[in-house]
Amino acid sequence: MDFSKHQWWDFTLGWKSTLNNLRLIIQPYIFWNLIKPWLIVFINPKLQLGFQKLIEIMNQFQGYITVDSG
């Protein structure tokens, strides 16, 4: 999965761009937890399946650590 295809992906180096990209990756999980209580009131199985699929895709993200040798 190429997460960098997201229109808000930031390719610059630095902690701010890394933080922004991490936010994009965890956002579906956060939104799912915000909307989940409402799905008890307004049942929508297709929306639930869509969120679960999106979270499965985002869970495939492999984190990286860069080591600065300077």
N, C-alpha and C positions, 0 to 999 in steps of 0.2 A: 504494500500500500504506500503510495507516494503522498505523504501528508503535505509536502511542499506545494502541491497543486492548489491548496486553499488560497483564496484570493487575498487573505490577510497575512499569509505566511511572511515572515521577515527573514531575509537572507543575510543581513549584516551580522558581523561578529560582535559579541559582547553580551553582557548579562541581561540587558534590557530586551534584546531581540530573543534570547533564549527563554526568558520569562514569558514573553508574549506568545511564543510558539508553544510553550508548555500549557499556557492558558487555553489555547485553541484545542489542544488535545484533551484536556480534562473537562472542558465546557459541557460536552454532551452528558457526562455523568452528573455534573452539578445540576444541569437543567432537569435531568430525569428525576433526581431526588426532590427537586422543587415541585414538579408537576405530579409526582406519584400519588400524593394524598388526594388530589383532585380526580384521579382516575377511578377512585372508589365511588365518587359521586357521579361522575360522567364517564361511564364505561365506554372505552374505545379500544377494542383489541388490536386494530391495525396500527394505531399510534403506539401502543405498548410494544408491539412487535418491531416497529420501525426504530424505536429508541433502543431496544435490546440489540438489534442488528448493528446500529451505529456504535453502541458501546463495545460490542464484540470487535468491530473493526478498529476502534481506537485502542483497544487493549493489545493489539498487535504491535503497537509502537515500541520500537527498541530505543531506549535511552542511550545517550552517549556522554562520555566524559573526555574532555580535552585536557591535555597536560602541557603546560607552558614550560618549555625547557630553558627559558631565558630568565 
